[in-house]
């Protein structure tokens, strides 16, 4: 459990002059009004806007029965975020068997947790009419993938997605959990803001490959969490290196040490490097995550 234990401890989880343009009369009036604002009036307007915005923000309310929430996020899709979230949840449980761990798949459009955790079926309802998580490998799991057909696309607009996220946050009977790991969708959109503003989050883990394109979006993801006052625990560099199984030569397919440079820029820690390895991909595809099925392998240490 070497790498994943380091992740738990370093992350603090073990308990950012041109030409004239014609305008309408309304536009001219607005322009004149803006120019007439004095410095003091402008400052008062800014304060008034801030007050209105603060009233519009939702008040954070803890998820019933959940002590700590850790979100696993990335700016870009395809960097191994879901694989990391699944194995992090399993590592938390393996690190201390007395701790109860849950896993929430918040990626409404592309849920991966059902396949990676080898789970199928519809959640049952509890006596208080809440959905009961499905259980495997000792981890309580909830995902949009349990509520729709495996091959059915979720073709929803923003309001429907927000409603689904609200139900996944509030209408699940988690029981008593020490940790809830949330697999966030990629990007910095409505879902990320909704989750961050509605529930208290202990910390965020940002996953990226060493590639510059992925790191650009990872940087945006980290800054977003800082803006909404969510602590960023650190970065995980996934697919950091490929080692040929025959000659053992190492190749940095996506570049080298990109996450290290980004971590220095953001004043964060690199929580660990995960290699690009066939067994990690195979374990995820077969629903037997590597932390569970191969805990003593080189990929986990």
N, C-alpha and C positions, 0 to 999 in steps of 0.2 A: 504493500500500500504506500510505497515511498512518495511518489509524485503527488498522489491525492491527499496524503497526510500533510505534505508540505503546503499544499493549496489550502487546506483547512486551517492550519496554524498561521501561516503568513497572511491569509485573508482575514484572520480574526474571527473565524467561524467556530472555533472549538468551544464553546458556551455562548462647454465651456464657451460755346458762345454762339450761339447760332443766330439764325434769322428769327423774325417775329412769328409767333404762333397765334392764330386767331382763337379767341375764346368766346364762350357764351357769356351773357350778362351775369348769370348765376356764378360762373367761374370767376369773373372779374371781381364780383362782390366778395367772394370767399378769399380771393387773393389780397384785396384791400384790407379785409378784416384781420387776416393773419399778420399783415405788415403793421397794423395799428396796435397789436398786442405789445405792451411794455414788458420788460424783463420780469417784473414782479407778477404781472398777470399771467405770463407764460408759465412761471413756476407754480402759481396757484392752480392753473389748469392741469399741469402735470400731476400735482398732488391729488386733485379731484379725480382724475382718471385712475390713479393708483388705488384710491379708496373704493371706487366702483369695481375695479378688477378684483380687489381683495374680497369684496363681498360675494363676487360671483364664483370664487374658487370653492370646491367642495371641501368639507371638513373631513380630515382623515379619521377613519374608524377601523380599529383592528378587526381582523377576521376572527370570528369566534373560535376559541380553542387553540389558536395558533400563536406561539410565542415569538418566533423570529421568521422573517421573510427575506429570502435571498433571491434576487433576480439575476438571471444569466442572459446577457444581451449582446447584440452585435449591430454595427451599423449596416452591414451588408449580409445578404443571404448566402448560403453555401460555404460558410467558413467552419462549420462543425459545432455551431452553438448548441443544437439540440443534443448531439452526442455528448458534449461537455456537461450539459445540464443533467442528463440521465445519469452519467457516471459520477457526477458530484453528489447527487442525491444518494446513490448507493454507497459512496465513500463516507458520507456523513453517518449513515446507518452502521457501516462496518467499523467505523472509528470508535463508536460507542453504542453498543447494543441496547443500552438503556434508553436511548433517544428515539423518539418516534418521528419519522420523516415522511413528508408528502411531496408530490410532484404535480404541479399545475402547468398544463400546456396552454399557454395564452395565444398561441399562433392559430387564429381562427381559420385563416385561409389555407394554411399548410400544416396541419397537425402531424407530428412525427412520433409523439410519445407512445401511442397504441402499438405501433409496429416495433419500436425499439424495446418496449417493455413486454412484448409478446402478450398483449391484452386485446380481447374482443368482447363485444356485448354492450348492452345498454345498462346504465346505472339504475339500481333500484332506488325507491323512495323510502325515506325514513318516516317515522311517525309524525314528525313535524313538517313533512312534505318537502324535505330537502334531498338532493341526490347524494347517494352513497358512493364514495370513490371505489374504483376497482383496485384490487390488491395483487401485487406480484413482487417476488424477491423482498418482501417485507416493506415495500413502499406503496403508500396509498396514492393512486393516480387519478387525475381528472383531465379530460380533454374533449374538445369539440369533436374529435374523431370518434368518440363513443356515441355521439348523438346523430351522426349522419352516415350514409353509406360510404365505404372506403373509397370508391371511385367517383363519388358525387362531388362536383365543385360547389364551393360556397360562394354564391354570386349575390353578395349583399352590399348595400351602401353603408356609409359610416354609422348612421343611427342604429341600424340593426346589429352591426358589429359591437357597438358600445353596449347595447342591451345584452348581447351574449356574454360579453366580458363581465358585466355587472352580475349576471346570474352565476358565472363561474366563480366569482369572488364571494358572493353572498348566499347563494342557494346550494352550497355543498356542505354536507355534514362531515367535516374533517375529524370529528372527535377531538382528541387532545394531541397536538403536534408540537414538538420542540422546534422543528424546522420545516418550512414550506419553501421548496425550490420552484421558482417560476421560470419556465422557458418562454422568454419574450419573443415576439415576432421581430424580424429585422427592421431597422429603420428607427426614426424618431418621430412617429406620428401620433395619431389619436390614442391608440391602445397604450403606448408607453406613457403618455401624459395621464391618461385615465387611471392606470394602475398606480403610477407614482403619486398622484394627488389624492387618491381615495383611501389608500392603506399605508400604514407606517412600514417602511422598508429598512431592514437592518443594513443592507449593503448591496451593491451591484458589482457583478463580475463581467468584464468586457472580453469577448472572444474575437480574435482576428488571426488571419494568416499573416506571414511576414511581408506580403505583397503590398506595394505602395497604394494601390487602388483600394484594397480592403482597409488599410490603416487610415486612409483619409476619412472613411465613414466611421471607423472605430473611434477616431478622435471626436467626431461630431456626437457620437453616442455618449461618450464620457462627459462631454461638456453639457449635454442635455440633462443628464442626471445631476450634475452639479447645480445647474440653474434651478432645478426643482428640489434642491437640498437633500438629495439621496447620496449617502457616502459611496464612493467608488473604491472597492476593496483592492482592485488591481486588474492587470491584464493577463490573459492566457494566450500564448502564441501557439496556435494549432497548425498542424502540417508543417512543422518547422524544418524537418529534414527527412529525406528518403534514403534509406540504406539498402543497397542491392542485396537480396538474400543469398546471392551466389558469391560475388567477389567482395562484399561488405563495403564497397565504395560508397561514400556519403555524398549526396547531391542536394543542394538547397534549391529545390524546384521553384519555390515562390520567393526566393531571396533569403538573405540571412540577417538576423538580429533586428528586423524591422520593429518588432514590439518593444525591444529594449530601447531603441531610439525614441519611440513614442512615449514610453513610460518616463523617460528622462524629461521630455518636453512637458508632460502632465504632472510630473512629480509623483509618480505612482510606482508600485512594485510590479515586476513581472512575476506572477504567481507560479509559472511553470511553462515548460515547452512540451508539447505533445507531438511525437513524430508522425509522419505520413506512413502508416503501416497497414498492410493488408488485413491483419487479424482484427484491428479495430473496426474497419469497415465491415468485415464479415460478421463479427460479433453483433454489431448494431443491426445489420440487415436480417439476421436470424433471431432477433429478439433476446439475445443473451449478452448483455453489455459486458465489456471486457473486465470491468472492475468486479463483476460478479463471477464471470466464467473463467477468468484467467488472472486472479488477483496477484499471483507471484510472477507474472510474466514481465519481460523487460519494458513492455509498453506501459505498465502500471507503476514501475519503480523509478 
